[in-house]
Amino acid sequence: MEDSRSDAEVIEASLGQPTEFGRVFERHWDSVFRFVEGRLGLNAAQDLASEVFRIAFQRRMSYEIVEGTSCLPWLYGIATNLVLKERRSFARHLAAVARFSRITPQGVGDHAAHVAASVDSEQIWTQVQAALNTIDEMSREMLLLVAWEGLSYQQVADVFDIPLGTVRSRLYRARAQLRTLLNPLVELPADSAIRERKT
Amino acid sequence: MTDEMSILAKYQPWTSGPNPEFTEHAKRNFSEFLKQQDTAASLRPVKIRARGRSRLLVVALLAVALLAAGGVAIGIIGDSVGYVGPVTPITETDGLSLVVQESNIGPCLEVRKADDTMSGGCGVDLSEPLNIGVGSIDQTAFANGWAPPTTARVEMTFANGEAITVTEFQSIDDYDVLFFVIPLPAPLTEPSLPVQAAAYDDQGTTLASVAYDDVRDRAPQQDE
């Protein structure tokens, strides 16, 4: 039967009945797994995704309950801390993605164009990951939470438990740095290389 | 989204996601973990939020409950973890006693109150130069741990920005570290994590530092 309770209600219920927290796992397992996989790769995701939920369970008493909101940003925050501990793996993973990933451009009709777009995309990705590696790790995680997970600035502030103004200023600087490093790419056709994105 | 963010958004690494078999496996494990928490909660004689290794803590709590009930020294308890030596008091402050007691898996460092409620963990590695634990008993939050023998002060900073400085330490025979326990002020009734800490000597030189993301993860982070 469908559980209509909000995440906040489930977490509140789990304070008295720990097994209730299993609902949080069921709702967000896939997203958390993909989050870790996107940062560190499949093997690391298999090791760390469950750990995110264990830590979340231990910290549920400090979860700031806001009715009607998803606890996913909170879980991303815990996952981000784990990812930052593995920051060397993150750099390796980005490099591996650049070397081995296959790109599936959208809107490319024939094989030759597909191949050309793929080559372009791999080159672009190499530049993107190189640019990411020049940004300090906390700002980089903020950028990725916005760009890859679709979080708002306020949600990013909640993830890191820092003021919204701090997020704004850090992201402003990080985006300016990224813009400078990616400047030659900005002129590329908008859809020349869009990676297949599973959500 | 501006151009640089659009580019970044397009270049999200592809993820396969968890396969169904692994998801089932993970779900089953997590469900088992939650059931254990449920059982542990029902064993607890009082509300305790603990630091240290949770599995071992439950065993230690059970030991206290059994000691209180039977008044008999316990050797091996539960899954082969138990006290094997006498309790050595280290220091006491504001009704909180810091004690160390040997177990079959190594020293147990525990904070106790007069009514036998306690928080602690066994098998602690006293070769670590600096170690911080946080917990609470009956709404009294505290930090405890140990620091290098030449420590003059330990500074801790919690996630909410609260900073605590420890200047009183105790040494005891057989352990080449300085122990401490300190009650945390009211805003920290629920200890706020992560916590960062550093030990300094009387010249202000940093002797050791640690950062814990989670109280269950007590290994010092390695700087790269």
Chai-1 contact restraints between the chains, C-beta under 6 A:
chainA,res_idxA,chainB,res_idxB,connection_type,confidence,min_distance_angstrom,max_distance_angstrom,comment,restraint_id
A,P18,B,L34,contact,1.0,0.0,6.0,A-B,restraint_1
A,P18,B,Q37,contact,1.0,0.0,6.0,A-B,restraint_2
A,P18,B,D38,contact,1.0,0.0,6.0,A-B,restraint_3
A,T19,B,L34,contact,1.0,0.0,6.0,A-B,restraint_4
A,T19,B,D38,contact,1.0,0.0,6.0,A-B,restraint_5
A,F21,B,L34,contact,1.0,0.0,6.0,A-B,restraint_6
A,G22,B,S31,contact,1.0,0.0,6.0,A-B,restraint_7
A,G22,B,L34,contact,1.0,0.0,6.0,A-B,restraint_8
A,F25,B,F30,contact,1.0,0.0,6.0,A-B,restraint_9
A,D30,B,G17,contact,1.0,0.0,6.0,A-B,restraint_10
A,F33,B,P18,contact,1.0,0.0,6.0,A-B,restraint_11
A,R34,B,T15,contact,1.0,0.0,6.0,A-B,restraint_12
A,R34,B,G17,contact,1.0,0.0,6.0,A-B,restraint_13
A,E37,B,T15,contact,1.0,0.0,6.0,A-B,restraint_14
A,G38,B,P13,contact,1.0,0.0,6.0,A-B,restraint_15
A,G38,B,T15,contact,1.0,0.0,6.0,A-B,restraint_16
A,S50,B,A26,contact,1.0,0.0,6.0,A-B,restraint_17
A,F53,B,F30,contact,1.0,0.0,6.0,A-B,restraint_18
A,I55,B,D214,contact,1.0,0.0,6.0,A-B,restraint_19
A,S62,B,E190,contact,1.0,0.0,6.0,A-B,restraint_20
A,N81,B,D213,contact,1.0,0.0,6.0,A-B,restraint_21
A,V97,B,P13,contact,1.0,0.0,6.0,A-B,restraint_22
A,W125,B,Y11,contact,1.0,0.0,6.0,A-B,restraint_23
A,V128,B,Y11,contact,1.0,0.0,6.0,A-B,restraint_24
A,A147,B,M5,contact,1.0,0.0,6.0,A-B,restraint_25
A,A147,B,L8,contact,1.0,0.0,6.0,A-B,restraint_26
A,A147,B,A9,contact,1.0,0.0,6.0,A-B,restraint_27
A,W148,B,Q12,contact,1.0,0.0,6.0,A-B,restraint_28
A,D161,B,A159,contact,1.0,0.0,6.0,A-B,restraint_29
A,R175,B,E4,contact,1.0,0.0,6.0,A-B,restraint_30
A,L178,B,E4,contact,1.0,0.0,6.0,A-B,restraint_31
A,R179,B,E4,contact,1.0,0.0,6.0,A-B,restraint_32
A,L182,B,E4,contact,1.0,0.0,6.0,A-B,restraint_33
A,L182,B,I7,contact,1.0,0.0,6.0,A-B,restraint_34
A,L185,B,I7,contact,1.0,0.0,6.0,A-B,restraint_35
A,V186,B,D3,contact,1.0,0.0,6.0,A-B,restraint_36
A,I194,B,K10,contact,1.0,0.0,6.0,A-B,restraint_37
A,R195,B,W14,contact,1.0,0.0,6.0,A-B,restraint_38
A,E196,B,W14,contact,1.0,0.0,6.0,A-B,restraint_39
A,R197,B,Q12,contact,1.0,0.0,6.0,A-B,restraint_40
